[in-house]
Each structure stands twice: as structure tokens, then as C-alpha cells.
Amino acid sequence: MTVERRQRAFRKGRLAESLCALMLMFQGYRIVAQRLRSPVGEIDILARRGKTLAIVEVKARPTQQAAAESVTGRQRARLIQAAQWLIAGRPEFAALEIRFDVMLVSPWRMPKHIVDAWRIDLV
């Protein structure tokens, strides 16, 4: 992949994340963090509404189906590890319900929010 293509993909991803964060705010979520880095990977969006903390993975692809298919088991495992790291460092989050969401972004369509895409007990 050329440097130019990598930069274009990075900008596209940042734009998709910003669009999804805005959509979540309109749905009543408070954005706690974006692009939160952990030793095991990055959490795209950390959003809270009430007693629920959503760890949101944003996928931008040419189609929503392609975006959905790009969420691999390996990525899920990475996000689970990142969530465990987050909770260990921020004990105030341990009392909240932790949920893993996915937002699918494709051109000319509203992002699709898959609430509770998968579940695991982090305690």
C-alpha cells in the first residue's frame, strides 16, 4: 500500500468515526473518548448513556455488508482485551454495563448501529 493510499484510508476512517460519534450524540450518548489507545489496540469510540458504556468499533467499507464482514474474531478479541485494560485503569467503569457495538459506514447511507454486537462478562 502506498503512502498516499494509506493517508487516504486514514482520513476516511477518521471521518467515519466522527460521523458515528455525532450520530451517537444525537441518540443521547455522551462520547467519553475517541481513538483511545491501549497496549493491545485502539477503541474507536467509547460512549456512555446512563449505566451503559458502549465500546464501539467503526468499520467503513464500500458496502455495509463488506463492513460487517470485516469485523473478525481476532478484532473482537483485541477489543475485549482493550476493554479489560480500560476497566483495570478506570475502576469507575467497572460498575457500568459494558457493551460492544459496531457501526457500519458505507457511502451514501446512514451508518448502521449494531447494538450489543457481542457480549462477554468482563468481571
The first five atom37 places (N, CA, C, CB, O) and aatype in JSON, in Angstrom:
{
  "aatype": [12, 16, 19, 6, 1, 1, 5, 1, 0, 13, 1, 11, 7, 1, 10, 0, 6, 15, 10, 4, 0, 10, 12, 10, 12, 13, 5, 7, 18, 1, 9, 19, 0, 5, 1, 10, 1, 15, 14, 19, 7, 6, 9, 3, 9, 10, 0, 1, 1, 7, 11, 16, 10, 0, 9, 19, 6, 19, 11, 0, 1, 14, 16, 5, 5, 0, 0, 0, 6, 15, 19, 16, 7, 1, 5, 1, 0, 1, 10, 9, 5, 0, 0, 5, 17, 10, 9, 0, 7, 1, 14, 6, 13, 0, 0, 10, 6, 9, 1, 13, 3, 19, 12, 10, 19, 15, 14, 17, 1, 12, 14, 11, 8, 9, 19, 3, 0, 17, 1, 9, 3, 10, 19],
  "atom_mask": [
    [1, 1, 1, 1, 1],
    [1, 1, 1, 1, 1],
    [1, 1, 1, 1, 1],
    [1, 1, 1, 1, 1],
    [1, 1, 1, 1, 1],
    [1, 1, 1, 1, 1],
    [1, 1, 1, 1, 1],
    [1, 1, 1, 1, 1],
    [1, 1, 1, 1, 1],
    [1, 1, 1, 1, 1],
    [1, 1, 1, 1, 1],
    [1, 1, 1, 1, 1],
    [1, 1, 1, 0, 1],
    [1, 1, 1, 1, 1],
    [1, 1, 1, 1, 1],
    [1, 1, 1, 1, 1],
    [1, 1, 1, 1, 1],
    [1, 1, 1, 1, 1],
    [1, 1, 1, 1, 1],
    [1, 1, 1, 1, 1],
    [1, 1, 1, 1, 1],
    [1, 1, 1, 1, 1],
    [1, 1, 1, 1, 1],
    [1, 1, 1, 1, 1],
    [1, 1, 1, 1, 1],
    [1, 1, 1, 1, 1],
    [1, 1, 1, 1, 1],
    [1, 1, 1, 0, 1],
    [1, 1, 1, 1, 1],
    [1, 1, 1, 1, 1],
    [1, 1, 1, 1, 1],
    [1, 1, 1, 1, 1],
    [1, 1, 1, 1, 1],
    [1, 1, 1, 1, 1],
    [1, 1, 1, 1, 1],
    [1, 1, 1, 1, 1],
    [1, 1, 1, 1, 1],
    [1, 1, 1, 1, 1],
    [1, 1, 1, 1, 1],
    [1, 1, 1, 1, 1],
    [1, 1, 1, 0, 1],
    [1, 1, 1, 1, 1],
    [1, 1, 1, 1, 1],
    [1, 1, 1, 1, 1],
    [1, 1, 1, 1, 1],
    [1, 1, 1, 1, 1],
    [1, 1, 1, 1, 1],
    [1, 1, 1, 1, 1],
    [1, 1, 1, 1, 1],
    [1, 1, 1, 0, 1],
    [1, 1, 1, 1, 1],
    [1, 1, 1, 1, 1],
    [1, 1, 1, 1, 1],
    [1, 1, 1, 1, 1],
    [1, 1, 1, 1, 1],
    [1, 1, 1, 1, 1],
    [1, 1, 1, 1, 1],
    [1, 1, 1, 1, 1],
    [1, 1, 1, 1, 1],
    [1, 1, 1, 1, 1],
    [1, 1, 1, 1, 1],
    [1, 1, 1, 1, 1],
    [1, 1, 1, 1, 1],
    [1, 1, 1, 1, 1],
    [1, 1, 1, 1, 1],
    [1, 1, 1, 1, 1],
    [1, 1, 1, 1, 1],
    [1, 1, 1, 1, 1],
    [1, 1, 1, 1, 1],
    [1, 1, 1, 1, 1],
    [1, 1, 1, 1, 1],
    [1, 1, 1, 1, 1],
    [1, 1, 1, 0, 1],
    [1, 1, 1, 1, 1],
    [1, 1, 1, 1, 1],
    [1, 1, 1, 1, 1],
    [1, 1, 1, 1, 1],
    [1, 1, 1, 1, 1],
    [1, 1, 1, 1, 1],
    [1, 1, 1, 1, 1],
    [1, 1, 1, 1, 1],
    [1, 1, 1, 1, 1],
    [1, 1, 1, 1, 1],
    [1, 1, 1, 1, 1],
    [1, 1, 1, 1, 1],
    [1, 1, 1, 1, 1],
    [1, 1, 1, 1, 1],
    [1, 1, 1, 1, 1],
    [1, 1, 1, 0, 1],
    [1, 1, 1, 1, 1],
    [1, 1, 1, 1, 1],
    [1, 1, 1, 1, 1],
    [1, 1, 1, 1, 1],
    [1, 1, 1, 1, 1],
    [1, 1, 1, 1, 1],
    [1, 1, 1, 1, 1],
    [1, 1, 1, 1, 1],
    [1, 1, 1, 1, 1],
    [1, 1, 1, 1, 1],
    [1, 1, 1, 1, 1],
    [1, 1, 1, 1, 1],
    [1, 1, 1, 1, 1],
    [1, 1, 1, 1, 1],
    [1, 1, 1, 1, 1],
    [1, 1, 1, 1, 1],
    [1, 1, 1, 1, 1],
    [1, 1, 1, 1, 1],
    [1, 1, 1, 1, 1],
    [1, 1, 1, 1, 1],
    [1, 1, 1, 1, 1],
    [1, 1, 1, 1, 1],
    [1, 1, 1, 1, 1],
    [1, 1, 1, 1, 1],
    [1, 1, 1, 1, 1],
    [1, 1, 1, 1, 1],
    [1, 1, 1, 1, 1],
    [1, 1, 1, 1, 1],
    [1, 1, 1, 1, 1],
    [1, 1, 1, 1, 1],
    [1, 1, 1, 1, 1],
    [1, 1, 1, 1, 1],
    [1, 1, 1, 1, 1],
    [1, 1, 1, 1, 1]
  ],
  "atom_positions": [
    [[0.86, -1.18, 0.0], [0.0, 0.0, 0.0], [0.9, 1.24, 0.0], [-0.98, 0.0, 1.24], [1.84, 1.34, 0.79]],
    [[0.61, 2.15, -0.89], [1.41, 3.36, -0.98], [1.09, 4.3, 0.17], [1.16, 4.06, -2.32], [0.06, 4.17, 0.83]],
    [[1.98, 5.24, 0.38], [1.78, 6.22, 1.45], [0.5, 7.02, 1.2], [3.0, 7.17, 1.57], [-0.26, 7.29, 2.13]],
    [[0.28, 7.4, -0.05], [-0.91, 8.19, -0.38], [-2.19, 7.4, -0.1], [-0.87, 8.6, -1.85], [-3.14, 7.96, 0.45]],
    [[-2.24, 6.14, -0.46], [-3.43, 5.32, -0.19], [-3.64, 5.14, 1.3], [-3.3, 3.94, -0.87], [-4.77, 5.16, 1.77]],
    [[-2.55, 4.97, 2.05], [-2.64, 4.82, 3.49], [-3.2, 6.1, 4.13], [-1.27, 4.48, 4.09], [-4.04, 6.03, 5.03]],
    [[-2.73, 7.25, 3.67], [-3.22, 8.52, 4.19], [-4.69, 8.72, 3.87], [-2.39, 9.68, 3.63], [-5.45, 9.2, 4.7]],
    [[-5.09, 8.34, 2.66], [-6.5, 8.46, 2.26], [-7.37, 7.56, 3.13], [-6.67, 8.1, 0.76], [-8.44, 7.98, 3.58]],
    [[-6.92, 6.33, 3.36], [-7.67, 5.39, 4.2], [-7.77, 5.91, 5.63], [-7.01, 4.0, 4.19], [-8.82, 5.77, 6.27]],
    [[-6.69, 6.51, 6.13], [-6.7, 7.07, 7.48], [-7.72, 8.2, 7.59], [-5.29, 7.58, 7.86], [-8.5, 8.25, 8.55]],
    [[-7.72, 9.11, 6.61], [-8.68, 10.22, 6.62], [-10.11, 9.71, 6.52], [-8.39, 11.2, 5.46], [-11.01, 10.22, 7.2]],
    [[-10.34, 8.71, 5.69], [-11.67, 8.12, 5.54], [-12.13, 7.51, 6.87], [-11.67, 7.04, 4.43], [-13.29, 7.67, 7.26]],
    [[-11.23, 6.83, 7.56], [-11.56, 6.23, 8.85], [-11.87, 7.27, 9.91], [0.0, 0.0, 0.0], [-12.81, 7.11, 10.68]],
    [[-11.1, 8.35, 9.94], [-11.34, 9.43, 10.9], [-12.69, 10.09, 10.64], [-10.21, 10.48, 10.84], [-13.43, 10.41, 11.58]],
    [[-13.0, 10.3, 9.37], [-14.29, 10.9, 9.01], [-15.44, 9.99, 9.43], [-14.34, 11.17, 7.5], [-16.44, 10.45, 9.98]],
    [[-15.3, 8.69, 9.17], [-16.34, 7.72, 9.56], [-16.53, 7.72, 11.08], [-15.97, 6.31, 9.07], [-17.66, 7.68, 11.55]],
    [[-15.44, 7.76, 11.83], [-15.54, 7.77, 13.29], [-16.23, 9.05, 13.78], [-14.14, 7.66, 13.92], [-17.05, 9.0, 14.7]],
    [[-15.9, 10.18, 13.17], [-16.53, 11.44, 13.56], [-18.03, 11.42, 13.27], [-15.87, 12.62, 12.84], [-18.83, 11.88, 14.08]],
    [[-18.4, 10.9, 12.11], [-19.8, 10.78, 11.74], [-20.55, 9.89, 12.73], [-19.94, 10.22, 10.31], [-21.66, 10.22, 13.15]],
    [[-19.94, 8.77, 13.1], [-20.58, 7.85, 14.05], [-20.69, 8.48, 15.43], [-19.8, 6.54, 14.13], [-21.71, 8.3, 16.11]],
    [[-19.67, 9.2, 15.86], [-19.73, 9.87, 17.17], [-20.87, 10.9, 17.19], [-18.38, 10.56, 17.5], [-21.6, 11.0, 18.17]],
    [[-21.02, 11.64, 16.11], [-22.1, 12.62, 16.02], [-23.46, 11.92, 16.08], [-21.97, 13.43, 14.72], [-24.37, 12.38, 16.76]],
    [[-23.59, 10.82, 15.35], [-24.84, 10.07, 15.36], [-25.15, 9.55, 16.77], [-24.77, 8.88, 14.36], [-26.3, 9.6, 17.21]],
    [[-24.14, 9.06, 17.48], [-24.34, 8.58, 18.84], [-24.77, 9.71, 19.76], [-23.05, 7.92, 19.37], [-25.63, 9.51, 20.62]],
    [[-24.19, 10.89, 19.6], [-24.59, 12.04, 20.43], [-26.05, 12.39, 20.19], [-23.7, 13.26, 20.13], [-26.77, 12.71, 21.14]],
    [[-26.5, 12.33, 18.94], [-27.91, 12.59, 18.64], [-28.82, 11.53, 19.26], [-28.13, 12.65, 17.12], [-29.99, 11.79, 19.51]],
    [[-28.28, 10.34, 19.51], [-29.06, 9.27, 20.13], [-29.0, 9.33, 21.66], [-28.55, 7.9, 19.65], [-29.54, 8.46, 22.34]],
    [[-28.34, 10.35, 22.19], [-28.33, 10.53, 23.64], [-27.09, 9.99, 24.34], [0.0, 0.0, 0.0], [-27.07, 9.95, 25.57]],
    [[-26.09, 9.58, 23.61], [-24.85, 9.1, 24.22], [-23.92, 10.28, 24.49], [-24.15, 8.06, 23.31], [-23.97, 11.31, 23.81]],
    [[-23.08, 10.12, 25.5], [-22.0, 11.08, 25.76], [-20.71, 10.4, 25.3], [-21.93, 11.51, 27.3], [-20.4, 9.29, 25.73]],
    [[-19.98, 11.06, 24.45], [-18.74, 10.48, 23.96], [-17.67, 10.69, 25.03], [-18.31, 11.13, 22.59], [-17.29, 11.82, 25.34]],
    [[-17.19, 9.58, 25.58], [-16.19, 9.62, 26.64], [-14.8, 9.77, 26.03], [-16.27, 8.35, 27.53], [-13.96, 10.5, 26.55]],
    [[-14.57, 9.06, 24.91], [-13.26, 9.11, 24.24], [-13.41, 8.63, 22.81], [-12.21, 8.26, 25.01], [-14.3, 7.84, 22.48]],
    [[-12.52, 9.11, 21.97], [-12.39, 8.62, 20.6], [-10.93, 8.25, 20.38], [-12.88, 9.69, 19.56], [-10.02, 8.89, 20.91]],
    [[-10.73, 7.21, 19.6], [-9.39, 6.73, 19.27], [-8.55, 6.53, 20.53], [-8.68, 7.72, 18.33], [-7.42, 7.0, 20.63]],
    [[-9.13, 5.82, 21.49], [-8.49, 5.55, 22.77], [-7.48, 4.42, 22.59], [-9.54, 5.18, 23.86], [-7.84, 3.29, 22.27]],
    [[-6.22, 4.74, 22.81], [-5.16, 3.75, 22.61], [-4.91, 2.96, 23.89], [-3.86, 4.43, 22.14], [-4.88, 3.51, 24.99]],
    [[-4.73, 1.66, 23.71], [-4.35, 0.78, 24.82], [-3.13, -0.02, 24.36], [-5.55, -0.18, 25.23], [-2.78, 0.03, 23.18]],
    [[-2.47, -0.74, 25.26], [-1.32, -1.54, 24.84], [-1.67, -2.63, 23.82], [-0.68, -2.18, 26.06], [-0.79, -3.11, 23.11]],
    [[-2.93, -3.01, 23.74], [-3.33, -4.09, 22.82], [-4.04, -3.59, 21.57], [-4.21, -5.07, 23.54], [-4.29, -4.38, 20.66]],
    [[-4.37, -2.31, 21.51], [-5.06, -1.79, 20.33], [-5.86, -0.55, 20.67], [0.0, 0.0, 0.0], [-5.77, -0.01, 21.77]],
    [[-6.64, -0.13, 19.71], [-7.39, 1.12, 19.83], [-8.89, 0.86, 19.91], [-7.08, 2.04, 18.65], [-9.42, -0.01, 19.22]],
    [[-9.54, 1.62, 20.77], [-11.0, 1.63, 20.83], [-11.43, 2.85, 20.04], [-11.55, 1.66, 22.34], [-11.05, 3.97, 20.37]],
    [[-12.23, 2.64, 18.98], [-12.63, 3.74, 18.12], [-13.44, 4.79, 18.87], [-13.42, 3.22, 16.93], [-13.11, 5.97, 18.84]],
    [[-14.51, 4.34, 19.53], [-15.37, 5.27, 20.28], [-15.76, 4.62, 21.6], [-16.64, 5.67, 19.46], [-16.12, 3.44, 21.64]],
    [[-15.7, 5.39, 22.65], [-16.18, 4.98, 23.96], [-17.33, 5.92, 24.29], [-15.03, 5.02, 25.07], [-17.12, 7.12, 24.47]],
    [[-18.53, 5.36, 24.37], [-19.73, 6.2, 24.55], [-20.54, 5.7, 25.74], [-20.61, 6.19, 23.26], [-20.66, 4.5, 25.98]],
    [[-21.1, 6.66, 26.48], [-21.89, 6.3, 27.66], [-23.28, 6.9, 27.57], [-21.19, 6.78, 28.95], [-23.47, 8.05, 27.17]],
    [[-24.24, 6.08, 27.94], [-25.62, 6.54, 28.1], [-26.18, 5.84, 29.32], [-26.49, 6.24, 26.82], [-26.33, 4.62, 29.33]],
    [[-26.49, 6.62, 30.34], [-26.99, 6.04, 31.59], [-25.94, 5.16, 32.24], [0.0, 0.0, 0.0], [-24.8, 5.58, 32.45]],
    [[-26.32, 3.93, 32.55], [-25.42, 3.0, 33.2], [-24.76, 2.04, 32.21], [-26.17, 2.21, 34.26], [-24.26, 0.99, 32.59]],
    [[-24.76, 2.41, 30.92], [-24.17, 1.58, 29.88], [-22.98, 2.28, 29.26], [-25.21, 1.24, 28.79], [-23.05, 3.46, 28.9]],
    [[-21.89, 1.55, 29.14], [-20.69, 2.03, 28.47], [-20.52, 1.19, 27.2], [-19.42, 1.94, 29.41], [-20.31, -0.02, 27.27]],
    [[-20.62, 1.84, 26.06], [-20.51, 1.14, 24.78], [-19.11, 1.31, 24.22], [-21.56, 1.67, 23.77], [-18.6, 2.42, 24.08]],
    [[-18.49, 0.19, 23.91], [-17.21, 0.17, 23.21], [-17.57, -0.05, 21.76], [-16.21, -0.94, 23.78], [-18.04, -1.12, 21.38]],
    [[-17.32, 0.97, 20.94], [-17.83, 0.97, 19.57], [-16.69, 0.81, 18.57], [-18.61, 2.26, 19.29], [-15.74, 1.59, 18.57]],
    [[-16.81, -0.19, 17.72], [-15.88, -0.4, 16.61], [-16.54, 0.15, 15.36], [-15.51, -1.93, 16.44], [-17.67, -0.22, 15.03]],
    [[-15.84, 1.02, 14.66], [-16.36, 1.64, 13.43], [-15.69, 0.98, 12.24], [-16.13, 3.18, 13.43], [-14.46, 0.87, 12.2]],
    [[-16.49, 0.55, 11.28], [-15.97, -0.07, 10.06], [-16.52, 0.66, 8.86], [-16.33, -1.57, 10.0], [-17.73, 0.73, 8.66]],
    [[-15.63, 1.2, 8.05], [-16.03, 1.89, 6.81], [-15.54, 1.07, 5.62], [-15.45, 3.35, 6.76], [-14.35, 0.79, 5.49]],
    [[-16.48, 0.69, 4.77], [-16.17, -0.11, 3.59], [-17.11, 0.32, 2.47], [-16.31, -1.65, 3.89], [-18.04, 1.09, 2.71]],
    [[-16.88, -0.15, 1.25], [-17.75, 0.25, 0.13], [-19.22, -0.13, 0.32], [-17.24, -0.38, -1.15], [-20.11, 0.56, -0.18]],
    [[-19.48, -1.23, 1.05], [-20.85, -1.63, 1.35], [-20.96, -1.96, 2.83], [-21.29, -2.84, 0.47], [-19.97, -2.28, 3.48]],
    [[-22.19, -1.89, 3.36], [-22.38, -2.26, 4.76], [-22.09, -3.74, 4.99], [-23.79, -1.92, 5.22], [-21.61, -4.12, 6.06]],
    [[-22.39, -4.57, 4.0], [-22.1, -6.0, 4.14], [-20.59, -6.22, 4.25], [-22.67, -6.79, 2.94], [-20.13, -7.0, 5.09]],
    [[-19.82, -5.55, 3.41], [-18.36, -5.67, 3.47], [-17.85, -5.16, 4.82], [-17.69, -4.89, 2.31], [-16.91, -5.73, 5.38]],
    [[-18.45, -4.09, 5.33], [-18.05, -3.56, 6.63], [-18.34, -4.58, 7.73], [-18.78, -2.23, 6.92], [-17.51, -4.79, 8.62]],
    [[-19.5, -5.2, 7.68], [-19.87, -6.2, 8.69], [-18.93, -7.4, 8.64], [-21.33, -6.66, 8.47], [-18.54, -7.94, 9.68]],
    [[-18.58, -7.82, 7.44], [-17.7, -8.98, 7.29], [-16.27, -8.69, 7.74], [-17.69, -9.44, 5.85], [-15.5, -9.62, 7.97]],
    [[-15.92, -7.42, 7.85], [-14.55, -7.07, 8.23], [-14.31, -7.11, 9.74], [-14.22, -5.7, 7.71], [-13.18, -6.94, 10.18]],
    [[-15.35, -7.33, 10.52], [-15.19, -7.47, 11.97], [-14.87, -8.93, 12.24], [-16.49, -7.01, 12.76], [-15.74, -9.79, 12.25]],
    [[-13.58, -9.19, 12.46], [-13.11, -10.57, 12.61], [-13.08, -10.99, 14.08], [-11.72, -10.73, 11.98], [-13.16, -10.16, 14.98]],
    [[-12.96, -12.27, 14.3], [-12.81, -12.8, 15.66], [-11.57, -12.25, 16.33], [0.0, 0.0, 0.0], [-11.56, -11.99, 17.53]],
    [[-10.52, -12.06, 15.55], [-9.27, -11.51, 16.09], [-9.5, -10.07, 16.59], [-8.16, -11.53, 15.01], [-8.98, -9.69, 17.64]],
    [[-10.27, -9.29, 15.83], [-10.58, -7.92, 16.26], [-11.44, -7.91, 17.51], [-11.27, -7.15, 15.15], [-11.25, -7.09, 18.41]],
    [[-12.39, -8.82, 17.56], [-13.23, -8.9, 18.76], [-12.37, -9.2, 19.99], [-14.31, -9.99, 18.59], [-12.55, -8.58, 21.04]],
    [[-11.45, -10.14, 19.85], [-10.56, -10.49, 20.96], [-9.72, -9.29, 21.37], [-9.65, -11.68, 20.58], [-9.5, -9.06, 22.56]],
    [[-9.23, -8.51, 20.39], [-8.43, -7.33, 20.67], [-9.27, -6.29, 21.43], [-7.88, -6.72, 19.35], [-8.78, -5.67, 22.37]],
    [[-10.51, -6.11, 21.01], [-11.38, -5.15, 21.7], [-11.72, -5.59, 23.12], [-12.67, -4.94, 20.9], [-11.82, -4.76, 24.02]],
    [[-11.89, -6.87, 23.31], [-12.16, -7.4, 24.65], [-10.96, -7.12, 25.55], [-12.47, -8.92, 24.6], [-11.12, -6.7, 26.69]],
    [[-9.74, -7.36, 25.04], [-8.53, -7.09, 25.81], [-8.4, -5.59, 26.11], [-7.28, -7.6, 25.06], [-8.02, -5.21, 27.21]],
    [[-8.72, -4.76, 25.13], [-8.65, -3.31, 25.33], [-9.67, -2.89, 26.4], [-8.92, -2.56, 24.0], [-9.37, -2.02, 27.22]],
    [[-10.85, -3.5, 26.39], [-11.88, -3.19, 27.4], [-11.4, -3.62, 28.8], [-13.21, -3.9, 27.06], [-11.61, -2.9, 29.77]],
    [[-10.76, -4.77, 28.89], [-10.23, -5.22, 30.18], [-9.16, -4.26, 30.69], [-9.66, -6.65, 30.05], [-9.12, -3.95, 31.88]],
    [[-8.3, -3.8, 29.78], [-7.27, -2.82, 30.15], [-7.92, -1.53, 30.64], [-6.33, -2.54, 28.94], [-7.5, -0.95, 31.64]],
    [[-8.96, -1.09, 29.92], [-9.66, 0.15, 30.27], [-10.27, 0.05, 31.67], [-10.76, 0.45, 29.24], [-10.11, 0.96, 32.48]],
    [[-10.96, -1.03, 31.95], [-11.63, -1.2, 33.24], [-10.62, -1.32, 34.38], [-12.54, -2.45, 33.21], [-10.85, -0.82, 35.48]],
    [[-9.49, -1.98, 34.1], [-8.45, -2.09, 35.13], [-7.89, -0.71, 35.49], [-7.31, -3.01, 34.65], [-7.56, -0.46, 36.65]],
    [[-7.8, 0.17, 34.51], [-7.26, 1.51, 34.76], [-8.29, 2.53, 35.19], [0.0, 0.0, 0.0], [-7.93, 3.57, 35.75]],
    [[-9.55, 2.25, 34.94], [-10.63, 3.19, 35.28], [-11.72, 2.43, 36.06], [-11.24, 3.86, 33.98], [-12.75, 2.09, 35.49]],
    [[-11.49, 2.16, 37.33], [-12.42, 1.34, 38.12], [-13.85, 1.88, 38.15], [-11.92, 1.21, 39.53], [-14.78, 1.13, 38.42]],
    [[-14.04, 3.2, 37.88], [-15.39, 3.75, 37.88], [-16.24, 3.15, 36.76], [-15.34, 5.27, 37.73], [-17.47, 3.18, 36.83]],
    [[-15.6, 2.61, 35.74], [-16.33, 1.97, 34.65], [-16.78, 0.55, 35.01], [-15.47, 1.93, 33.4], [-17.69, 0.02, 34.37]],
    [[-16.17, -0.06, 36.01], [-16.49, -1.45, 36.36], [-17.94, -1.6, 36.8], [-15.56, -1.94, 37.48], [-18.51, -2.68, 36.64]],
    [[-18.55, -0.56, 37.35], [-19.93, -0.64, 37.83], [-20.94, -0.51, 36.68], [-20.19, 0.45, 38.87], [-22.13, -0.74, 36.87]],
    [[-20.46, -0.15, 35.49], [-21.35, 0.04, 34.36], [-21.52, -1.25, 33.57], [-20.83, 1.15, 33.44], [-20.68, -2.15, 33.64]],
    [[-22.6, -1.32, 32.82], [-22.79, -2.43, 31.89], [-21.91, -2.14, 30.68], [-24.32, -2.62, 31.48], [-22.05, -1.1, 30.03]],
    [[-21.0, -3.06, 30.39], [-20.1, -2.89, 29.25], [-20.71, -3.6, 28.05], [-18.66, -3.44, 29.57], [-21.1, -4.77, 28.13]],
    [[-20.79, -2.88, 26.95], [-21.41, -3.43, 25.75], [-20.49, -3.18, 24.55], [-22.82, -2.8, 25.52], [-19.84, -2.14, 24.47]],
    [[-20.46, -4.14, 23.64], [-19.67, -3.99, 22.42], [-20.62, -3.75, 21.25], [-18.79, -5.25, 22.16], [-21.46, -4.58, 20.93]],
    [[-20.47, -2.58, 20.62], [-21.29, -2.21, 19.47], [-20.4, -2.11, 18.24], [-22.04, -0.87, 19.73], [-19.18, -1.95, 18.34]],
    [[-21.02, -2.19, 17.08], [-20.34, -1.99, 15.81], [-21.16, -0.98, 15.02], [-20.16, -3.34, 15.03], [-22.39, -1.04, 15.0]],
    [[-20.47, -0.07, 14.36], [-21.14, 0.87, 13.46], [-20.55, 0.67, 12.06], [-20.97, 2.36, 13.94], [-19.34, 0.76, 11.85]],
    [[-21.45, 0.4, 11.12], [-21.06, 0.12, 9.74], [-21.29, 1.37, 8.9], [-21.84, -1.08, 9.17], [-22.38, 1.93, 8.89]],
    [[-20.26, 1.79, 8.19], [-20.32, 3.01, 7.4], [-20.03, 2.66, 5.94], [-19.32, 4.09, 7.92], [-19.03, 2.01, 5.64]],
    [[-20.92, 3.11, 5.05], [-20.7, 2.94, 3.62], [-21.21, 4.21, 2.93], [-21.43, 1.66, 3.07], [-22.07, 4.91, 3.46]],
    [[-20.68, 4.5, 1.74], [-21.06, 5.74, 1.06], [-22.57, 5.83, 0.8], [-20.32, 5.86, -0.26], [-23.22, 4.84, 0.48]],
    [[-23.08, 7.03, 0.96], [-24.46, 7.38, 0.63], [-25.5, 6.67, 1.48], [-24.73, 7.08, -0.8], [-26.66, 6.56, 1.08]],
    [[-25.1, 6.19, 2.65], [-26.05, 5.56, 3.57], [-25.76, 6.06, 4.98], [-25.95, 4.0, 3.51], [-24.62, 6.4, 5.31]],
    [[-26.79, 6.11, 5.78], [-26.59, 6.44, 7.2], [-25.83, 5.28, 7.84], [-27.96, 6.7, 7.93], [-26.05, 4.12, 7.48]],
    [[-24.95, 5.57, 8.79], [-24.26, 4.48, 9.49], [-25.27, 3.55, 10.15], [-23.28, 5.04, 10.53], [-26.28, 3.99, 10.7]],
    [[-24.99, 2.27, 10.11], [-25.84, 1.28, 10.76], [-25.22, 0.94, 12.11], [-26.01, -0.02, 9.87], [-24.06, 0.53, 12.19]],
    [[-26.0, 1.13, 13.17], [-25.54, 0.89, 14.53], [-26.02, -0.48, 14.99], [-26.04, 2.0, 15.5], [-27.22, -0.7, 15.16]],
    [[-25.1, -1.4, 15.17], [-25.44, -2.73, 15.68], [-25.15, -2.71, 17.18], [-24.62, -3.87, 14.94], [-24.01, -2.79, 17.62]],
    [[-26.23, -2.61, 17.94], [-26.14, -2.54, 19.39], [-25.91, -3.94, 19.94], [-27.43, -1.9, 20.0], [-26.54, -4.91, 19.52]],
    [[-24.98, -4.04, 20.9], [-24.7, -5.32, 21.56], [-24.33, -6.39, 20.53], [-25.92, -5.78, 22.39], [-24.92, -7.47, 20.51]],
    [[-23.35, -6.08, 19.7], [-22.93, -6.97, 18.61], [-22.41, -8.3, 19.16], [-21.83, -6.29, 17.75], [-22.6, -9.35, 18.54]],
    [[-21.77, -8.27, 20.3], [-21.37, -9.48, 21.0], [-21.24, -9.14, 22.47], [-20.04, -10.06, 20.44], [-21.14, -7.97, 22.83]],
    [[-21.24, -10.15, 23.29], [-21.24, -9.93, 24.74], [-20.25, -10.87, 25.4], [-22.66, -10.13, 25.33], [-20.06, -12.02, 24.98]],
    [[-19.63, -10.36, 26.44], [-18.72, -11.17, 27.25], [-18.73, -10.59, 28.66], [-17.26, -11.19, 26.65], [-18.88, -9.38, 28.84]],
    [[-18.58, -11.44, 29.65], [-18.53, -10.97, 31.04], [-17.1, -10.55, 31.34], [-19.03, -12.09, 32.05], [-16.19, -11.39, 31.32]],
    [[-16.88, -9.27, 31.61], [-15.54, -8.75, 31.84], [-15.12, -8.79, 33.29], [-15.45, -7.35, 31.34], [-13.97, -8.49, 33.6]],
    [[-15.99, -9.16, 34.18], [-15.65, -9.15, 35.61], [-14.89, -10.38, 35.99], [-16.9, -9.03, 36.47], [-14.52, -10.54, 37.16]]
  ]
}
